[in-house]
Amino acid sequence: MPGHVTASAIVLDAAGAVLLIHHRALDRWFQPGGHLEPDDETLPGAALREAVEETGLRPADLELLDPAPIHIDVHPIPANPRRGEGAHDHYDVRYLFRCASGELNPRAEEVHAAEWRPVIDLDNADLVQRLKSY
């Protein structure tokens, strides 16, 4: 199946909660992330950009904890005839960030809400297990 790379930010706060956004169109909670843009020079940079765009945090609020991905997930995306998109896969490369402070101000166009939630709310048991050491 055709596909493309996406980048996501797994953002933990000092208490170990994870930052999730409520995706308006899908009515589900996800980590901040999305498609690469032409100006993105690196995958961690793309993940940072997406986190900033979707949550309202500033780049200075976020610290990349490791330049290597903490997790890579492949998941199917259904066809979207309205956008002229066929079914495809997303190869989501996920990077771990720490947020020491910062005010959440989600972008209404992309997300309905942003919240600090328990890590167990992530929809991936392997990723939850990897985060236990942080």
N, C-alpha and C positions, 0 to 999 in steps of 0.2 A: 504494500500500500504506500502511496506517496506520503511524504511528511516533511516537517521542518523543525528546526531547533527553536525552543523558547527558553527564557531565563526567569527564574524565580528567586525571591529573597525569603529565606526562613529567618525571621527576626525574633530574637528572644530579648525579654527585658531582664532586669536585675533579679527578679523573683523567679525567673524561669518560665514565664508565660510566653506564648507565641502570638504574634500579630497576625490576625486573619482579617480578610475583607469579605464583605457580602456582595457577591456578584449579582447585579441587578437582573440580567437576562436569564441566568441559570438558576437563580434563587438558591444559591449554595454558598458556603463559606470556603474560601481558599486562601493560600498564602499569596501575597502580592507577586505579580509576575505577568509576563506576556511576550509578545513577539519582539524580535530584534528590529531595530531601526537602522537606517543607513549610517547614521553618525555614531553608533555604538562601536567602540574600538575593542572591547573585551566582553566576555560573557558576564563576569562579575560586575562590570560597569553597567551592562544592560539590566541586570537584576537590581542594582542600586537605583537606576533611573526609574524602573517600574515601581519600586517601593516608594520613592519620593512622589511620583506622579499620582499613585493611587491612595496614599495615606496622608499626604500633606506634611510628612516629616521633612526635615532639611537633610541634605547630604551629611552635614556635620553631626547630626544626631545618630548616625549609623556607622558602626565599625565593622569592617569585614574581618571575620575571625580566622579565615583560612582561604588562601587563593585557590585551593582545590575544591571542587564541588563536594558537598556533604551527601548528595544524593542525585541520581539521575532516574527519571521516570519516563516511561513510554506509555502514552494513553491515546485511545482512539477519539477522534472528533467526528461527530456525525456530519453528513452533508448539510449544507445550508443553501438551498436553492435561491433564496432572496438575495444572497450575496454572490451567487454564482460559484460557490465552493463545493467541491465534491468531498466525500469522506476522506479523511487523512489522519495521520498520526502526528502527535506532538512529542518531540524528544525534549523533555523539560529538564534543564540543567539547573540544579538548586544550590544556592550558596548561603552560608550561615553568617548572619550579622548579629551584633549586639546593639541594643538601643538603651543608652543610659538615661536619656530624657528626651522630651519633645512632645509637642501637642499634636494629637491626631486630628486631621481635618480632611476627611475623604473627599475625593472629587466626585461630585454628584453624577457627572456624565458616565463614569466608569463603574462606580461602586455605590452601594446603598449605605454601607456602614463599615467602620473599621473598629476592631476591638482586640484587647488582650484577652486571650482565652487559654484554657489548659492545653498543654501539648497533646494530650490524648485526643483533642478535637481534630487534629490533623487526620486526613483520610488515608493514611498509609502506615501500616504497622511497622514496616522496616525503617521508615524515617523516624517514627516515634522512638524506636529502640536506639537508633544512632544518637538521638538528642539526649538520651539519659546521661551521657558522660559530660554534658555541658550544664 
